[in-house]
Amino acid sequence: MKALVELVRAPAALTVPGDAVAGAAAAGWPFGRRTLALTGASVCLYWAGMALNDYADRRLDAIERPERPIPSGRVAPATALGVAGGLTAGGLGIAAAAGGRRALRVAVPLAATVWAYDFVLKTTVLGPAAMAAARTLDVLLGAGGARSALPAALTVGAHTYAVTALSRSEVDGAKPALPAATLAATAGVGIVAGRGGLLSSALLGTYAATTGGAQYDAVRDPAAPKIRRAVGAGIHGMIPLQAGLIARTGAWRSALTVAAAFPLARALGRKVSPT
């Protein structure tokens, strides 16, 4: 079980439910209480992507990250692929049950993007864009694809693009220009998302301080450990970003509920790496 938790980066799934909630809040809660079920669909698809990532990278990980579950022998490749398939089916099933065809119109392209990223696009120039598209679709899932949620979805997608681009240097490190560009993107996302009240500003300030702080450290020392730390901070930074976007709509209870996952995700991230 511990190996499977590591395989799917289980605690990092705390960064996912806020996507659907942010989309739902922006679109006027089209699914009502069923939005909670759609967050479960998002988590299943996220975990599926993590298992697929390790399955697709198993030969490279044997050289660069032999401690991971598959190259270390703790999880068989076939098991990882089966987990990914099962979670994908589960995510689509939950989406269908909670949101019907309207949700499936977003969930199916989301699942296809996840699989395409891990098997085809990840190592290409389109990799960061594909990952950003997946997060954008995840926000739109909670909105049933409503256009009113598109600004929030694109904001989350922009942050995802920057973090994914930085993650490509986790093993070998980078030149300072890459984390500097990521830091600039974080500042831009914070400014674009920051048109809100006091709670929204506080949450987005937390996003900028925690995510941007780690990226600034990586600018000063762009060695692999600092890059990995910045990527992890960027993943966890999804939570206050989502909460800030939710608070901007006036749904302060939902915003605080999502934000409550932030300290827990960071604490658990010290035990199971989110990357």
TORKENU-442075 format. One record per residue (C-alpha): residue number from 0; residue in three letters; y negated, z negated, x. Coordinates in pm, whole numbers, plus 50000, padded with zeros to 5 digits. Layout:
N
<rec num="NUM" residuo="ALA" v="Y" w="Z" u="X"/>
...
% end
This chain:
275
<rec num="0" residuo="MET" v="50000" w="50000" u="50000"/>
<rec num="1" residuo="LYS" v="49759" w="49920" u="50283"/>
<rec num="2" residuo="ALA" v="49819" w="50264" u="50431"/>
<rec num="3" residuo="LEU" v="49749" w="50431" u="50096"/>
<rec num="4" residuo="VAL" v="49427" w="50229" u="50062"/>
<rec num="5" residuo="GLU" v="49322" w="50364" u="50400"/>
<rec num="6" residuo="LEU" v="49432" w="50716" u="50308"/>
<rec num="7" residuo="VAL" v="49206" w="50741" u="50003"/>
<rec num="8" residuo="ARG" v="48930" w="50520" u="50154"/>
<rec num="9" residuo="ALA" v="48970" w="50308" u="49840"/>
<rec num="10" residuo="PRO" v="48659" w="50085" u="49876"/>
<rec num="11" residuo="ALA" v="48435" w="50389" u="49930"/>
<rec num="12" residuo="ALA" v="48504" w="50482" u="49567"/>
<rec num="13" residuo="LEU" v="48243" w="50219" u="49477"/>
<rec num="14" residuo="THR" v="47989" w="50485" u="49575"/>
<rec num="15" residuo="VAL" v="48116" w="50721" u="49302"/>
<rec num="16" residuo="PRO" v="48069" w="50571" u="48952"/>
<rec num="17" residuo="GLY" v="47691" w="50578" u="48986"/>
<rec num="18" residuo="ASP" v="47703" w="50958" u="48992"/>
<rec num="19" residuo="ALA" v="47823" w="50991" u="48633"/>
<rec num="20" residuo="VAL" v="47602" w="50705" u="48516"/>
<rec num="21" residuo="ALA" v="47295" w="50868" u="48674"/>
<rec num="22" residuo="GLY" v="47379" w="51196" u="48501"/>
<rec num="23" residuo="ALA" v="47441" w="51024" u="48169"/>
<rec num="24" residuo="ALA" v="47114" w="50830" u="48188"/>
<rec num="25" residuo="ALA" v="46917" w="51144" u="48267"/>
<rec num="26" residuo="ALA" v="47075" w="51330" u="47975"/>
<rec num="27" residuo="GLY" v="47036" w="51054" u="47716"/>
<rec num="28" residuo="TRP" v="47394" w="50922" u="47732"/>
<rec num="29" residuo="PRO" v="47573" w="51215" u="47561"/>
<rec num="30" residuo="PHE" v="47914" w="51044" u="47580"/>
<rec num="31" residuo="GLY" v="47797" w="50693" u="47500"/>
<rec num="32" residuo="ARG" v="48046" w="50427" u="47604"/>
<rec num="33" residuo="ARG" v="48293" w="50695" u="47711"/>
<rec num="34" residuo="THR" v="48074" w="50740" u="48020"/>
<rec num="35" residuo="LEU" v="48270" w="50450" u="48168"/>
<rec num="36" residuo="ALA" v="48590" w="50654" u="48141"/>
<rec num="37" residuo="LEU" v="48420" w="50950" u="48307"/>
<rec num="38" residuo="THR" v="48339" w="50729" u="48606"/>
<rec num="39" residuo="GLY" v="48714" w="50673" u="48631"/>
<rec num="40" residuo="ALA" v="48769" w="51047" u="48638"/>
<rec num="41" residuo="SER" v="48515" w="51073" u="48921"/>
<rec num="42" residuo="VAL" v="48692" w="50803" u="49120"/>
<rec num="43" residuo="CYS" v="49028" w="50979" u="49082"/>
<rec num="44" residuo="LEU" v="48884" w="51308" u="49207"/>
<rec num="45" residuo="TYR" v="48709" w="51132" u="49496"/>
<rec num="46" residuo="TRP" v="49031" w="50963" u="49605"/>
<rec num="47" residuo="ALA" v="49213" w="51295" u="49572"/>
<rec num="48" residuo="GLY" v="48960" w="51451" u="49807"/>
<rec num="49" residuo="MET" v="49009" w="51177" u="50065"/>
<rec num="50" residuo="ALA" v="49389" w="51219" u="50059"/>
<rec num="51" residuo="LEU" v="49349" w="51597" u="50085"/>
<rec num="52" residuo="ASN" v="49110" w="51554" u="50376"/>
<rec num="53" residuo="ASP" v="49371" w="51367" u="50579"/>
<rec num="54" residuo="TYR" v="49647" w="51607" u="50478"/>
<rec num="55" residuo="ALA" v="49444" w="51911" u="50583"/>
<rec num="56" residuo="ASP" v="49329" w="51744" u="50908"/>
<rec num="57" residuo="ARG" v="49661" w="51587" u="51005"/>
<rec num="58" residuo="ARG" v="49713" w="51797" u="51319"/>
<rec num="59" residuo="LEU" v="49356" w="51750" u="51440"/>
<rec num="60" residuo="ASP" v="49368" w="51378" u="51360"/>
<rec num="61" residuo="ALA" v="49681" w="51347" u="51575"/>
<rec num="62" residuo="ILE" v="49451" w="51424" u="51869"/>
<rec num="63" residuo="GLU" v="49115" w="51278" u="51763"/>
<rec num="64" residuo="ARG" v="49209" w="50993" u="51526"/>
<rec num="65" residuo="PRO" v="49575" w="50902" u="51579"/>
<rec num="66" residuo="GLU" v="49522" w="50568" u="51404"/>
<rec num="67" residuo="ARG" v="49482" w="50734" u="51064"/>
<rec num="68" residuo="PRO" v="49769" w="50690" u="50815"/>
<rec num="69" residuo="ILE" v="49933" w="51033" u="50853"/>
<rec num="70" residuo="PRO" v="49933" w="51079" u="51234"/>
<rec num="71" residuo="SER" v="50030" w="50715" u="51282"/>
<rec num="72" residuo="GLY" v="50339" w="50775" u="51069"/>
<rec num="73" residuo="ARG" v="50250" w="50525" u="50798"/>
<rec num="74" residuo="VAL" v="50209" w="50796" u="50530"/>
<rec num="75" residuo="ALA" v="50416" w="51115" u="50518"/>
<rec num="76" residuo="PRO" v="50219" w="51442" u="50477"/>
<rec num="77" residuo="ALA" v="50412" w="51524" u="50159"/>
<rec num="78" residuo="THR" v="50319" w="51184" u="50017"/>
<rec num="79" residuo="ALA" v="49950" w="51243" u="50087"/>
<rec num="80" residuo="LEU" v="49964" w="51583" u="49918"/>
<rec num="81" residuo="GLY" v="50145" w="51433" u="49621"/>
<rec num="82" residuo="VAL" v="49888" w="51156" u="49591"/>
<rec num="83" residuo="ALA" v="49609" w="51414" u="49596"/>
<rec num="84" residuo="GLY" v="49778" w="51624" u="49328"/>
<rec num="85" residuo="GLY" v="49848" w="51326" u="49107"/>
<rec num="86" residuo="LEU" v="49496" w="51193" u="49134"/>
<rec num="87" residuo="THR" v="49350" w="51535" u="49058"/>
<rec num="88" residuo="ALA" v="49564" w="51565" u="48746"/>
<rec num="89" residuo="GLY" v="49469" w="51211" u="48648"/>
<rec num="90" residuo="GLY" v="49099" w="51279" u="48694"/>
<rec num="91" residuo="LEU" v="49111" w="51593" u="48483"/>
<rec num="92" residuo="GLY" v="49317" w="51416" u="48217"/>
<rec num="93" residuo="ILE" v="49070" w="51130" u="48192"/>
<rec num="94" residuo="ALA" v="48778" w="51373" u="48172"/>
<rec num="95" residuo="ALA" v="48950" w="51563" u="47891"/>
<rec num="96" residuo="ALA" v="49027" w="51246" u="47697"/>
<rec num="97" residuo="ALA" v="48677" w="51102" u="47736"/>
<rec num="98" residuo="GLY" v="48460" w="51411" u="47707"/>
<rec num="99" residuo="GLY" v="48674" w="51694" u="47575"/>
<rec num="100" residuo="ARG" v="48589" w="52051" u="47662"/>
<rec num="101" residuo="ARG" v="48231" w="51963" u="47747"/>
<rec num="102" residuo="ALA" v="48343" w="51733" u="48026"/>
<rec num="103" residuo="LEU" v="48620" w="51964" u="48141"/>
<rec num="104" residuo="ARG" v="48370" w="52247" u="48190"/>
<rec num="105" residuo="VAL" v="48230" w="52036" u="48474"/>
<rec num="106" residuo="ALA" v="48543" w="51850" u="48587"/>
<rec num="107" residuo="VAL" v="48750" w="52163" u="48653"/>
<rec num="108" residuo="PRO" v="48491" w="52324" u="48888"/>
<rec num="109" residuo="LEU" v="48446" w="51983" u="49050"/>
<rec num="110" residuo="ALA" v="48819" w="51955" u="49124"/>
<rec num="111" residuo="ALA" v="48828" w="52315" u="49248"/>
<rec num="112" residuo="THR" v="48535" w="52243" u="49481"/>
<rec num="113" residuo="VAL" v="48711" w="51938" u="49622"/>
<rec num="114" residuo="TRP" v="49027" w="52134" u="49703"/>
<rec num="115" residuo="ALA" v="48833" w="52433" u="49838"/>
<rec num="116" residuo="TYR" v="48629" w="52207" u="50065"/>
<rec num="117" residuo="ASP" v="48928" w="52037" u="50223"/>
<rec num="118" residuo="PHE" v="49146" w="52346" u="50267"/>
<rec num="119" residuo="VAL" v="48897" w="52628" u="50327"/>
<rec num="120" residuo="LEU" v="48530" w="52540" u="50360"/>
<rec num="121" residuo="LYS" v="48509" w="52216" u="50555"/>
<rec num="122" residuo="THR" v="48506" w="52371" u="50903"/>
<rec num="123" residuo="THR" v="48280" w="52661" u="50803"/>
<rec num="124" residuo="VAL" v="47903" w="52683" u="50776"/>
<rec num="125" residuo="LEU" v="47947" w="52631" u="50401"/>
<rec num="126" residuo="GLY" v="48109" w="52290" u="50444"/>
<rec num="127" residuo="PRO" v="47803" w="52069" u="50382"/>
<rec num="128" residuo="ALA" v="47696" w="52288" u="50089"/>
<rec num="129" residuo="ALA" v="48041" w="52257" u="49932"/>
<rec num="130" residuo="MET" v="48038" w="51879" u="49963"/>
<rec num="131" residuo="ALA" v="47686" w="51870" u="49817"/>
<rec num="132" residuo="ALA" v="47804" w="52090" u="49529"/>
<rec num="133" residuo="ALA" v="48086" w="51845" u="49458"/>
<rec num="134" residuo="ARG" v="47848" w="51550" u="49432"/>
<rec num="135" residuo="THR" v="47604" w="51753" u="49224"/>
<rec num="136" residuo="LEU" v="47882" w="51838" u="48981"/>
<rec num="137" residuo="ASP" v="47990" w="51475" u="48975"/>
<rec num="138" residuo="VAL" v="47646" w="51374" u="48848"/>
<rec num="139" residuo="LEU" v="47654" w="51654" u="48592"/>
<rec num="140" residuo="LEU" v="47995" w="51533" u="48473"/>
<rec num="141" residuo="GLY" v="47833" w="51225" u="48320"/>
<rec num="142" residuo="ALA" v="47578" w="51450" u="48152"/>
<rec num="143" residuo="GLY" v="47827" w="51698" u="48016"/>
<rec num="144" residuo="GLY" v="47652" w="51965" u="48219"/>
<rec num="145" residuo="ALA" v="47314" w="51907" u="48052"/>
<rec num="146" residuo="ARG" v="47021" w="52068" u="48231"/>
<rec num="147" residuo="SER" v="46812" w="51755" u="48194"/>
<rec num="148" residuo="ALA" v="47038" w="51588" u="48454"/>
<rec num="149" residuo="LEU" v="46994" w="51867" u="48708"/>
<rec num="150" residuo="PRO" v="46703" w="51705" u="48902"/>
<rec num="151" residuo="ALA" v="46904" w="51385" u="48953"/>
<rec num="152" residuo="ALA" v="47214" w="51586" u="49042"/>
<rec num="153" residuo="LEU" v="47029" w="51795" u="49301"/>
<rec num="154" residuo="THR" v="46876" w="51482" u="49452"/>
<rec num="155" residuo="VAL" v="47220" w="51330" u="49507"/>
<rec num="156" residuo="GLY" v="47342" w="51669" u="49632"/>
<rec num="157" residuo="ALA" v="47060" w="51692" u="49888"/>
<rec num="158" residuo="HIS" v="47146" w="51349" u="50027"/>
<rec num="159" residuo="THR" v="47514" w="51449" u="50041"/>
<rec num="160" residuo="TYR" v="47434" w="51768" u="50230"/>
<rec num="161" residuo="ALA" v="47248" w="51574" u="50500"/>
<rec num="162" residuo="VAL" v="47519" w="51310" u="50542"/>
<rec num="163" residuo="THR" v="47795" w="51573" u="50555"/>
<rec num="164" residuo="ALA" v="47609" w="51774" u="50818"/>
<rec num="165" residuo="LEU" v="47576" w="51458" u="51029"/>
<rec num="166" residuo="SER" v="47943" w="51368" u="50981"/>
<rec num="167" residuo="ARG" v="48050" w="51675" u="51177"/>
<rec num="168" residuo="SER" v="47942" w="51493" u="51495"/>
<rec num="169" residuo="GLU" v="48133" w="51170" u="51429"/>
<rec num="170" residuo="VAL" v="48386" w="51233" u="51706"/>
<rec num="171" residuo="ASP" v="48180" w="51389" u="51985"/>
<rec num="172" residuo="GLY" v="47829" w="51264" u="51915"/>
<rec num="173" residuo="ALA" v="47522" w="51484" u="51870"/>
<rec num="174" residuo="LYS" v="47187" w="51577" u="52010"/>
<rec num="175" residuo="PRO" v="46899" w="51364" u="51876"/>
<rec num="176" residuo="ALA" v="46771" w="51655" u="51667"/>
<rec num="177" residuo="LEU" v="47061" w="51628" u="51420"/>
<rec num="178" residuo="PRO" v="47017" w="51263" u="51317"/>
<rec num="179" residuo="ALA" v="46640" w="51321" u="51325"/>
<rec num="180" residuo="ALA" v="46680" w="51601" u="51070"/>
<rec num="181" residuo="THR" v="46903" w="51376" u="50861"/>
<rec num="182" residuo="LEU" v="46642" w="51100" u="50876"/>
<rec num="183" residuo="ALA" v="46377" w="51345" u="50759"/>
<rec num="184" residuo="ALA" v="46602" w="51447" u="50471"/>
<rec num="185" residuo="THR" v="46648" w="51083" u="50371"/>
<rec num="186" residuo="ALA" v="46271" w="51038" u="50366"/>
<rec num="187" residuo="GLY" v="46234" w="51352" u="50156"/>
<rec num="188" residuo="VAL" v="46499" w="51241" u="49907"/>
<rec num="189" residuo="GLY" v="46332" w="50901" u="49875"/>
<rec num="190" residuo="ILE" v="45994" w="51060" u="49806"/>
<rec num="191" residuo="VAL" v="46131" w="51305" u="49548"/>
<rec num="192" residuo="ALA" v="46330" w="51035" u="49370"/>
<rec num="193" residuo="GLY" v="46057" w="50774" u="49392"/>
<rec num="194" residuo="ARG" v="45857" w="50848" u="49079"/>
<rec num="195" residuo="GLY" v="45944" w="50535" u="48883"/>
<rec num="196" residuo="GLY" v="45861" w="50172" u="48815"/>
<rec num="197" residuo="LEU" v="45901" w="49860" u="49023"/>
<rec num="198" residuo="LEU" v="46280" w="49835" u="48997"/>
<rec num="199" residuo="SER" v="46330" w="50202" u="49083"/>
<rec num="200" residuo="SER" v="46095" w="50169" u="49381"/>
<rec num="201" residuo="ALA" v="46279" w="49859" u="49507"/>
<rec num="202" residuo="LEU" v="46618" w="50028" u="49482"/>
<rec num="203" residuo="LEU" v="46499" w="50347" u="49649"/>
<rec num="204" residuo="GLY" v="46333" w="50136" u="49917"/>
<rec num="205" residuo="THR" v="46672" w="49976" u="49984"/>
<rec num="206" residuo="TYR" v="46822" w="50323" u="50009"/>
<rec num="207" residuo="ALA" v="46557" w="50435" u="50258"/>
<rec num="208" residuo="ALA" v="46573" w="50119" u="50468"/>
<rec num="209" residuo="THR" v="46952" w="50097" u="50501"/>
<rec num="210" residuo="THR" v="47032" w="50466" u="50529"/>
<rec num="211" residuo="GLY" v="46725" w="50559" u="50730"/>
<rec num="212" residuo="GLY" v="46759" w="50259" u="50960"/>
<rec num="213" residuo="ALA" v="47106" w="50361" u="51073"/>
<rec num="214" residuo="GLN" v="46991" w="50720" u="51116"/>
<rec num="215" residuo="TYR" v="46697" w="50606" u="51329"/>
<rec num="216" residuo="ASP" v="46938" w="50415" u="51553"/>
<rec num="217" residuo="ALA" v="47139" w="50737" u="51587"/>
<rec num="218" residuo="VAL" v="46825" w="50926" u="51689"/>
<rec num="219" residuo="ARG" v="46770" w="50676" u="51968"/>
<rec num="220" residuo="ASP" v="47136" w="50685" u="52074"/>
<rec num="221" residuo="PRO" v="47327" w="50979" u="51923"/>
<rec num="222" residuo="ALA" v="47664" w="50879" u="52068"/>
<rec num="223" residuo="ALA" v="47967" w="50901" u="51839"/>
<rec num="224" residuo="PRO" v="47976" w="50529" u="51736"/>
<rec num="225" residuo="LYS" v="47614" w="50538" u="51620"/>
<rec num="226" residuo="ILE" v="47672" w="50866" u="51437"/>
<rec num="227" residuo="ARG" v="47972" w="50717" u="51257"/>
<rec num="228" residuo="ARG" v="47766" w="50413" u="51161"/>
<rec num="229" residuo="ALA" v="47489" w="50636" u="51027"/>
<rec num="230" residuo="VAL" v="47739" w="50839" u="50825"/>
<rec num="231" residuo="GLY" v="47889" w="50522" u="50680"/>
<rec num="232" residuo="ALA" v="47541" w="50398" u="50591"/>
<rec num="233" residuo="GLY" v="47470" w="50731" u="50426"/>
<rec num="234" residuo="ILE" v="47784" w="50708" u="50215"/>
<rec num="235" residuo="HIS" v="47704" w="50355" u="50104"/>
<rec num="236" residuo="GLY" v="47341" w="50458" u="50053"/>
<rec num="237" residuo="MET" v="47456" w="50664" u="49757"/>
<rec num="238" residuo="ILE" v="47464" w="50344" u="49553"/>
<rec num="239" residuo="PRO" v="47096" w="50236" u="49570"/>
<rec num="240" residuo="LEU" v="46997" w="50602" u="49540"/>
<rec num="241" residuo="GLN" v="47198" w="50638" u="49218"/>
<rec num="242" residuo="ALA" v="47068" w="50305" u="49089"/>
<rec num="243" residuo="GLY" v="46710" w="50409" u="49161"/>
<rec num="244" residuo="LEU" v="46757" w="50732" u="48969"/>
<rec num="245" residuo="ILE" v="46907" w="50540" u="48676"/>
<rec num="246" residuo="ALA" v="46625" w="50285" u="48676"/>
<rec num="247" residuo="ARG" v="46376" w="50570" u="48664"/>
<rec num="248" residuo="THR" v="46505" w="50654" u="48314"/>
<rec num="249" residuo="GLY" v="46443" w="50298" u="48194"/>
<rec num="250" residuo="ALA" v="46811" w="50201" u="48185"/>
<rec num="251" residuo="TRP" v="46755" w="49894" u="48400"/>
<rec num="252" residuo="ARG" v="47077" w="49714" u="48300"/>
<rec num="253" residuo="SER" v="47287" w="50010" u="48405"/>
<rec num="254" residuo="ALA" v="47083" w="50043" u="48724"/>
<rec num="255" residuo="LEU" v="47146" w="49681" u="48820"/>
<rec num="256" residuo="THR" v="47517" w="49712" u="48737"/>
<rec num="257" residuo="VAL" v="47550" w="50011" u="48969"/>
<rec num="258" residuo="ALA" v="47339" w="49842" u="49239"/>
<rec num="259" residuo="ALA" v="47565" w="49535" u="49233"/>
<rec num="260" residuo="ALA" v="47838" w="49743" u="49400"/>
<rec num="261" residuo="PHE" v="47622" w="49801" u="49710"/>
<rec num="262" residuo="PRO" v="47682" w="49473" u="49899"/>
<rec num="263" residuo="LEU" v="48051" w="49480" u="49804"/>
<rec num="264" residuo="ALA" v="48092" w="49838" u="49931"/>
<rec num="265" residuo="ARG" v="47925" w="49750" u="50260"/>
<rec num="266" residuo="ALA" v="48143" w="49441" u="50306"/>
<rec num="267" residuo="LEU" v="48465" w="49627" u="50228"/>
<rec num="268" residuo="GLY" v="48353" w="49913" u="50452"/>
<rec num="269" residuo="ARG" v="48397" w="49678" u="50750"/>
<rec num="270" residuo="LYS" v="48766" w="49649" u="50660"/>
<rec num="271" residuo="VAL" v="48838" w="50010" u="50554"/>
<rec num="272" residuo="SER" v="48619" w="50281" u="50705"/>
<rec num="273" residuo="PRO" v="48450" w="50502" u="50444"/>
<rec num="274" residuo="THR" v="48471" w="50805" u="50679"/>
% end
